[in-house]
Amino acid sequence: MHGSPDSITAIETPPDSDVEKDIKVKNLTSLESETSGKQKLCSWLNKNFKIEMTDGRVLIGVFLCTDRDGNIILGSCGEYLKPEDVGVMEEPRILGLVMVPGRHIVSIHLDDTGYSGETM
């Protein structure tokens, strides 16, 4: 029976042209690059981030996610005022869950101060 679901028809495909091979290699390289970027982001999940903003404030919290626009979501976040104005790191203002707009981010660092946003 022709066209039945049980019949299999072999279709010969022409060999890949050089252009098609180049496109496949570029796509593979792009995917590898994308994968390494995703791996780096995944390695930062649930780590403490220190974000300096354009207005001088410093936010320290747990990195939860980001988006294509560079916005970042921090959990258990604390806000510090400009450290140079105060002279020493003061007690944070507890914010909790925060979305930091990417356009206001000056720098991002993994934070090793041990602040977790929780009060003792």
N, CA and C atoms as a LAMMPS dump frame, in Angstrom:
ITEM: TIMESTEP
0
ITEM: NUMBER OF ATOMS
360
ITEM: BOX BOUNDS ff ff ff
-5.0000000000000000e+02 5.0000000000000000e+02
-5.0000000000000000e+02 5.0000000000000000e+02
-5.0000000000000000e+02 5.0000000000000000e+02
ITEM: ATOMS id mol type element x y z
1 1 1 N 0.845 -1.16 0
2 1 2 C 0 0 0
3 1 3 C 0.897 1.231 0
4 2 1 N 0.751 2.077 -0.959
5 2 2 C 1.604 3.246 -1.116
6 2 3 C 1.14 4.367 -0.195
7 3 1 N 2.065 4.968 0.561
8 3 2 C 1.735 6.097 1.429
9 3 3 C 1.231 5.692 2.793
10 4 1 N 1.236 4.411 3.077
11 4 2 C 0.78 3.998 4.402
12 4 3 C 1.831 4.352 5.439
13 5 1 N 1.447 4.48 6.688
14 5 2 C 2.395 4.855 7.729
15 5 3 C 3.517 3.837 7.919
16 6 1 N 3.279 2.58 7.487
17 6 2 C 4.284 1.545 7.67
18 6 3 C 5.356 1.564 6.592
19 7 1 N 5.095 2.243 5.468
20 7 2 C 6.079 2.241 4.385
21 7 3 C 7.128 3.313 4.625
22 8 1 N 8.36 2.989 4.262
23 8 2 C 9.472 3.911 4.428
24 8 3 C 10.059 4.174 3.052
25 9 1 N 10.215 5.418 2.707
26 9 2 C 10.786 5.795 1.431
27 9 3 C 12.109 6.483 1.676
28 10 1 N 13.155 5.989 1.026
29 10 2 C 14.469 6.604 1.165
30 10 3 C 14.596 7.719 0.14
31 11 1 N 15.004 8.883 0.601
32 11 2 C 15.203 10.02 -0.289
33 11 3 C 16.679 10.366 -0.247
34 12 1 N 17.282 10.419 -1.411
35 12 2 C 18.69 10.78 -1.473
36 12 3 C 18.813 12.289 -1.387
37 13 1 N 19.717 12.734 -0.544
38 13 2 C 19.971 14.165 -0.437
39 13 3 C 21.344 14.443 -1.009
40 14 1 N 21.485 15.56 -1.706
41 14 2 C 22.794 15.887 -2.279
42 14 3 C 23.795 16.164 -1.166
43 15 1 N 25.08 15.939 -1.422
44 15 2 C 26.089 16.239 -0.395
45 15 3 C 26.086 17.727 -0.067
46 16 1 N 26.496 18.053 1.162
47 16 2 C 26.521 19.449 1.606
48 16 3 C 27.471 20.272 0.745
49 17 1 N 27.025 21.47 0.395
50 17 2 C 27.907 22.388 -0.316
51 17 3 C 28.853 23.028 0.691
52 18 1 N 29.891 23.68 0.207
53 18 2 C 30.842 24.351 1.094
54 18 3 C 30.156 25.426 1.924
55 19 1 N 29.209 26.14 1.315
56 19 2 C 28.491 27.191 2.028
57 19 3 C 27.682 26.589 3.171
58 20 1 N 26.986 25.483 2.901
59 20 2 C 26.198 24.833 3.942
60 20 3 C 27.093 24.332 5.075
61 21 1 N 28.275 23.811 4.725
62 21 2 C 29.219 23.346 5.752
63 21 3 C 29.68 24.515 6.613
64 22 1 N 29.98 25.673 5.973
65 22 2 C 30.398 26.855 6.723
66 22 3 C 29.309 27.306 7.678
67 23 1 N 28.06 27.294 7.22
68 23 2 C 26.934 27.712 8.064
69 23 3 C 26.805 26.766 9.255
70 24 1 N 26.935 25.46 9.013
71 24 2 C 26.841 24.486 10.097
72 24 3 C 27.945 24.693 11.122
73 25 1 N 29.173 24.96 10.661
74 25 2 C 30.299 25.19 11.57
75 25 3 C 30.061 26.453 12.381
76 26 1 N 29.582 27.538 11.737
77 26 2 C 29.313 28.781 12.455
78 26 3 C 28.216 28.579 13.489
79 27 1 N 27.16 27.847 13.122
80 27 2 C 26.073 27.584 14.069
81 27 3 C 26.574 26.767 15.251
82 28 1 N 27.434 25.774 14.994
83 28 2 C 27.976 24.944 16.062
84 28 3 C 28.841 25.788 16.991
85 29 1 N 29.685 26.65 16.413
86 29 2 C 30.531 27.527 17.223
87 29 3 C 29.671 28.462 18.06
88 30 1 N 28.615 28.999 17.464
89 30 2 C 27.705 29.892 18.19
90 30 3 C 27.045 29.148 19.345
91 31 1 N 26.622 27.911 19.103
92 31 2 C 25.982 27.119 20.152
93 31 3 C 26.967 26.806 21.272
94 32 1 N 28.22 26.481 20.922
95 32 2 C 29.217 26.202 21.952
96 32 3 C 29.461 27.438 22.805
97 33 1 N 29.531 28.604 22.145
98 33 2 C 29.736 29.855 22.864
99 33 3 C 28.545 30.134 23.773
100 34 1 N 27.344 29.927 23.245
101 34 2 C 26.129 30.143 24.026
102 34 3 C 26.094 29.189 25.214
103 35 1 N 26.497 27.945 24.982
104 35 2 C 26.49 26.956 26.05
105 35 3 C 27.476 27.336 27.146
106 36 1 N 28.677 27.811 26.772
107 36 2 C 29.644 28.189 27.798
108 36 3 C 29.15 29.396 28.586
109 37 1 N 28.459 30.316 27.921
110 37 2 C 27.869 31.461 28.617
111 37 3 C 26.79 31.019 29.591
112 38 1 N 25.97 30.095 29.164
113 38 2 C 24.92 29.572 30.041
114 38 3 C 25.535 28.837 31.231
115 39 1 N 26.609 28.104 30.976
116 39 2 C 27.277 27.386 32.067
117 39 3 C 27.836 28.368 33.087
118 40 1 N 28.412 29.468 32.604
119 40 2 C 28.968 30.471 33.521
120 40 3 C 27.84 31.077 34.356
121 41 1 N 26.721 31.435 33.703
122 41 2 C 25.582 31.979 34.449
123 41 3 C 25.071 30.975 35.479
124 42 1 N 24.973 29.72 35.071
125 42 2 C 24.496 28.689 36.002
126 42 3 C 25.443 28.528 37.187
127 43 1 N 26.745 28.699 36.951
128 43 2 C 27.696 28.561 38.062
129 43 3 C 27.554 29.707 39.062
130 44 1 N 26.987 30.838 38.622
131 44 2 C 26.809 31.989 39.509
132 44 3 C 25.49 31.933 40.281
133 45 1 N 24.578 31.045 39.916
134 45 2 C 23.293 30.968 40.601
135 45 3 C 23.495 30.723 42.09
136 46 1 N 22.719 31.427 42.885
137 46 2 C 22.723 31.309 44.344
138 46 3 C 24.034 31.745 44.998
139 47 1 N 24.845 32.494 44.283
140 47 2 C 26.067 33.071 44.85
141 47 3 C 25.777 34.522 45.22
142 48 1 N 26.502 35.049 46.2
143 48 2 C 26.34 36.446 46.594
144 48 3 C 26.988 37.359 45.564
145 49 1 N 26.223 38.334 45.105
146 49 2 C 26.704 39.333 44.155
147 49 3 C 26.762 40.686 44.836
148 50 1 N 27.742 41.464 44.456
149 50 2 C 27.848 42.858 44.894
150 50 3 C 27.717 43.7 43.627
151 51 1 N 26.665 44.51 43.571
152 51 2 C 26.396 45.322 42.382
153 51 3 C 26.506 46.791 42.751
154 52 1 N 27.362 47.501 42.029
155 52 2 C 27.482 48.946 42.193
156 52 3 C 26.606 49.607 41.136
157 53 1 N 25.81 50.59 41.568
158 53 2 C 24.861 51.239 40.671
159 53 3 C 25.326 52.65 40.314
160 54 1 N 24.716 53.218 39.278
161 54 2 C 25.115 54.537 38.776
162 54 3 C 24.953 55.629 39.825
163 55 1 N 24.021 55.482 40.758
164 55 2 C 23.809 56.512 41.779
165 55 3 C 24.717 56.316 42.997
166 56 1 N 25.615 55.313 42.937
167 56 2 C 26.569 55.107 44.015
168 56 3 C 26.153 54.07 45.033
169 57 1 N 24.906 53.654 45.025
170 57 2 C 24.485 52.631 45.987
171 57 3 C 25.127 51.295 45.639
172 58 1 N 25.275 50.466 46.648
173 58 2 C 25.814 49.118 46.478
174 58 3 C 24.758 48.144 46.976
175 59 1 N 24.421 47.16 46.14
176 59 2 C 23.466 46.127 46.512
177 59 3 C 24.21 44.813 46.651
178 60 1 N 23.935 44.102 47.735
179 60 2 C 24.521 42.779 47.943
180 60 3 C 23.372 41.814 48.18
181 61 1 N 23.335 40.778 47.337
182 61 2 C 22.277 39.793 47.459
183 61 3 C 22.612 38.539 46.676
184 62 1 N 21.707 37.586 46.711
185 62 2 C 21.895 36.297 46.059
186 62 3 C 21.409 36.392 44.611
187 63 1 N 22.297 36.051 43.665
188 63 2 C 21.952 36.084 42.24
189 63 3 C 20.949 34.989 41.925
190 64 1 N 19.778 35.403 41.419
191 64 2 C 18.732 34.442 41.089
192 64 3 C 18.523 34.284 39.592
193 65 1 N 18.556 35.39 38.835
194 65 2 C 18.398 35.282 37.391
195 65 3 C 18.728 36.602 36.704
196 66 1 N 18.784 36.541 35.386
197 66 2 C 19.01 37.716 34.559
198 66 3 C 18.181 37.562 33.289
199 67 1 N 18.145 38.61 32.478
200 67 2 C 17.432 38.528 31.202
201 67 3 C 18.294 39.103 30.092
202 68 1 N 17.737 39.159 28.895
203 68 2 C 18.494 39.632 27.728
204 68 3 C 18.91 41.085 27.838
205 69 1 N 18.183 41.872 28.613
206 69 2 C 18.479 43.295 28.745
207 69 3 C 19.518 43.579 29.824
208 70 1 N 19.994 42.542 30.496
209 70 2 C 20.996 42.728 31.539
210 70 3 C 20.405 43.083 32.884
211 71 1 N 19.076 42.993 33.027
212 71 2 C 18.459 43.189 34.334
213 71 3 C 18.798 41.983 35.197
214 72 1 N 18.961 42.216 36.484
215 72 2 C 19.345 41.138 37.397
216 72 3 C 18.371 41.08 38.56
217 73 1 N 18.007 39.871 38.951
218 73 2 C 17.169 39.652 40.129
219 73 3 C 18.065 39.158 41.257
220 74 1 N 18.028 39.868 42.386
221 74 2 C 18.765 39.475 43.586
222 74 3 C 17.767 39.138 44.683
223 75 1 N 18.025 38.083 45.41
224 75 2 C 17.211 37.731 46.568
225 75 3 C 17.964 38.063 47.839
226 76 1 N 17.226 38.216 48.933
227 76 2 C 17.821 38.537 50.244
228 76 3 C 18.795 39.696 50.129
229 77 1 N 18.347 40.734 49.46
230 77 2 C 19.224 41.85 49.106
231 77 3 C 19.27 42.923 50.191
232 78 1 N 20.469 43.455 50.379
233 78 2 C 20.677 44.59 51.269
234 78 3 C 21.26 45.746 50.482
235 79 1 N 20.872 46.963 50.847
236 79 2 C 21.341 48.162 50.151
237 79 3 C 22.279 48.943 51.059
238 80 1 N 23.415 49.312 50.513
239 80 2 C 24.397 50.128 51.226
240 80 3 C 24.504 51.463 50.507
241 81 1 N 24.607 52.55 51.288
242 81 2 C 24.804 53.86 50.68
243 81 3 C 26.236 53.986 50.219
244 82 1 N 26.525 55.07 49.526
245 82 2 C 27.859 55.275 48.985
246 82 3 C 28.91 55.081 50.077
247 83 1 N 29.772 54.052 49.947
248 83 2 C 30.766 53.79 51
249 83 3 C 31.735 54.946 51.202
250 84 1 N 32.08 55.699 50.137
251 84 2 C 33.031 56.807 50.3
252 84 3 C 32.419 57.961 51.087
253 85 1 N 31.087 58.11 51.065
254 85 2 C 30.425 59.167 51.832
255 85 3 C 30.402 58.828 53.322
256 86 1 N 30.223 57.569 53.636
257 86 2 C 30.086 57.131 55.016
258 86 3 C 31.453 56.847 55.642
259 87 1 N 32.382 56.352 54.852
260 87 2 C 33.715 56.04 55.361
261 87 3 C 33.883 54.57 55.699
262 88 1 N 32.869 53.96 56.311
263 88 2 C 32.913 52.53 56.627
264 88 3 C 31.606 51.906 56.149
265 89 1 N 31.639 50.592 56.003
266 89 2 C 30.43 49.879 55.591
267 89 3 C 29.439 49.89 56.75
268 90 1 N 28.3 50.52 56.559
269 90 2 C 27.292 50.596 57.615
270 90 3 C 26.314 49.436 57.502
271 91 1 N 25.372 49.356 58.425
272 91 2 C 24.338 48.331 58.38
273 91 3 C 23.493 48.544 57.124
274 92 1 N 23.135 47.455 56.469
275 92 2 C 22.362 47.597 55.235
276 92 3 C 20.894 47.903 55.502
277 93 1 N 20.278 48.49 54.515
278 93 2 C 18.82 48.607 54.493
279 93 3 C 18.343 47.337 53.806
280 94 1 N 17.559 46.517 54.491
281 94 2 C 17.122 45.226 53.956
282 94 3 C 16.007 45.463 52.932
283 95 1 N 16.223 44.964 51.708
284 95 2 C 15.25 45.145 50.633
285 95 3 C 14.502 43.862 50.292
286 96 1 N 15.152 42.718 50.429
287 96 2 C 14.517 41.45 50.053
288 96 3 C 14.767 41.135 48.591
289 97 1 N 13.691 40.871 47.839
290 97 2 C 13.788 40.53 46.422
291 97 3 C 13.834 41.809 45.594
292 98 1 N 14.864 41.932 44.726
293 98 2 C 15.087 43.179 43.993
294 98 3 C 15.361 42.89 42.526
295 99 1 N 14.811 43.725 41.638
296 99 2 C 15.164 43.703 40.228
297 99 3 C 16.033 44.924 39.975
298 100 1 N 17.26 44.696 39.536
299 100 2 C 18.201 45.781 39.265
300 100 3 C 18.227 46.01 37.753
301 101 1 N 17.794 47.191 37.29
302 101 2 C 17.821 47.452 35.841
303 101 3 C 19.26 47.451 35.317
304 102 1 N 19.473 46.759 34.223
305 102 2 C 20.801 46.641 33.644
306 102 3 C 21.428 47.98 33.306
307 103 1 N 20.617 48.961 32.916
308 103 2 C 21.157 50.269 32.516
309 103 3 C 21.726 51.043 33.711
310 104 1 N 21.4 50.626 34.94
311 104 2 C 21.894 51.31 36.136
312 104 3 C 23.067 50.586 36.801
313 105 1 N 23.528 49.488 36.187
314 105 2 C 24.614 48.711 36.772
315 105 3 C 25.953 49.247 36.28
316 106 1 N 26.832 49.585 37.231
317 106 2 C 28.184 50.031 36.901
318 106 3 C 29.13 48.84 36.92
319 107 1 N 29.053 48.01 37.973
320 107 2 C 29.919 46.835 38.066
321 107 3 C 29.244 45.748 38.886
322 108 1 N 29.687 44.523 38.62
323 108 2 C 29.176 43.347 39.331
324 108 3 C 30.371 42.529 39.789
325 109 1 N 30.338 42.099 41.048
326 109 2 C 31.409 41.267 41.588
327 109 3 C 30.786 40.136 42.391
328 110 1 N 31.451 38.993 42.399
329 110 2 C 31.065 37.961 43.361
330 110 3 C 31.454 38.49 44.724
331 111 1 N 30.54 38.448 45.674
332 111 2 C 30.789 39.023 46.999
333 111 3 C 31.298 37.957 47.946
334 112 1 N 32.389 38.269 48.627
335 112 2 C 32.95 37.318 49.583
336 112 3 C 32.871 37.813 51.025
337 113 1 N 32.044 38.846 51.26
338 113 2 C 31.937 39.38 52.622
339 113 3 C 31.095 38.493 53.519
340 114 1 N 30.334 37.593 52.913
341 114 2 C 29.54 36.674 53.709
342 114 3 C 28.171 37.215 54.071
343 115 1 N 27.825 38.432 53.622
344 115 2 C 26.492 38.972 53.921
345 115 3 C 25.457 38.16 53.176
346 116 1 N 24.419 37.706 53.845
347 116 2 C 23.386 36.915 53.197
348 116 3 C 22.033 37.602 53.234
349 117 1 N 21.931 38.777 53.791
350 117 2 C 20.667 39.483 53.849
351 117 3 C 19.827 39.127 55.059
352 118 1 N 20.256 38.142 55.804
353 118 2 C 19.495 37.725 56.989
354 118 3 C 20.121 38.359 58.221
355 119 1 N 19.269 38.788 59.119
356 119 2 C 19.767 39.352 60.378
357 119 3 C 19.924 38.222 61.388
358 120 1 N 20.889 38.363 62.248
359 120 2 C 21.166 37.327 63.24
360 120 3 C 20.324 37.538 64.469
